[in-house]
């Protein structure tokens, strides 16, 4: 469950950007579309609690995220939000499995090795559990990024241009996988993209201009 | 997988950078530890051997040399003095003195000095227990515990002395009267452990080969049993030195010495009855001004020695501190550059729920891991180095240096090292904790 109303964000020394309202009910997913420079990533970061809005409201699973600051916001973000970035980045000094365990521990959830293993298996990268992330292929890294976004059973999964580096086949697989796991976890999936290949796969669309 | 484990993994992920910083740190800590251990034991060695001695009286020359020679047994004598001249200070009834010990030096065995003196030296240095017995006749010897241990001497063993302090077979007096080990002192922690003690008369007799034939009568030494004793090294019971008996022997030796005023000894160790007595304080000046003898105060000379040695170890300490600064800069640079490479990782940690404080802790922990590793290696190396150098130093300083001790100053080394590690990590940690989430992630 996610609703926003009259969100604005102001970069220092610039006039505030106004964002259209986003509303997703249970099992509802959305695409955020728009040309470059219209603030797609900014909206995503607002939804993810990475930055706080100048005005307006964000409610995720009953929590007023716009009111949270500092430590409370960090904790909320760690527990309730899963984010998949354009390029998969991980902690280089850790293995795939350790990256997941760290994600649990940062959110204050007790590290559960069994759950992490199961998740890696489910995303077909179980055999890479003890590999360093930079030794994995791009496709495997994308799957690990999904695993990391999912490990804490978040309320919403945010994906920033997840398919931009992928070919058609991988792109389709990636989005299908995302939709599948989001449905299984009863999370809202919100994807920022300008990738026309995805448009047909998710019904709800928010246009930025 | 918490933030501290992560900081450890981060250190392991960059082994070459980390090893460089750790080694620099260890080098500095090792050097400082070694110097601290050395200084501590050097001072302790000097102080243990003060033994309450207030003056050393000997031939004119360098007062420091006289002290080093007569109290620490690490330098050549300044010369000899006639007993006649020194007689007042050997007088047991001297109004200012509570005790005095004549020393006759000149020979050695296996690089350990043979000292002709009175049995009162045991009490002077706090030696109370001996295996076997104290020496009673000429050519009887009591060895220090280190001497017996190093030279594998046992009660009843015989040996010939060597002229001078070097272990040189060409200088051996191998056709005179042999020395017989009568007793082995229990360890005292003083220079006695490194000495072979006998009567003053023995030292003269070694150098009077002609008279050795007659010595044997008077010495009371029964030369027939030593073979047995050499073959089965049965240890003798350890007895408490009988101070009355030692005093009687001392008195008779002193009386014999004073009866031969033309003979020479090397020096006299003197204790005052009261140190604050004006006459006592003037004694040193009076001897130096009005007699052919020289008096030297151990306390004064040792202070002079400290200040001379001090500047040397101080210079080394500065070098060690310089290395510590370089090590700190190396930690700083390695954290700072890795921070630039890990900007995105910092942002990921923030996304995952870590607050700025957690990032700060993580980078501080990385600095501390390096300093802790350097500290452990450095402390081990410093102690090991001191233990290995101990035997070399022992020969020169006549004091047993060891690396197997822990002294309170080392807590300061630990505290200092952790502080330096912390200091080197603070700036990178502040920088890292300020990672701008949104900008870093938006830039990819």
Interface residues (C-beta under 8 A of the other chain):
Chain A: X41 X42 X45 X48 X50 X51 X70 X71 X74 X75 X77 X78 X79 X81 X83 X85 X86 X87 X89 X90 X91 X92 X93 X94 X98 X101 X102 X103 X104 X105 X106 X107 X108 X111
Chain B: X1 X2 X3 X6 X9 X10 X12 X13 X342 X344 X345 X348 X349 X350 X351 X352 X353 X354 X355 X358 X437 X438 X441 X442 X444
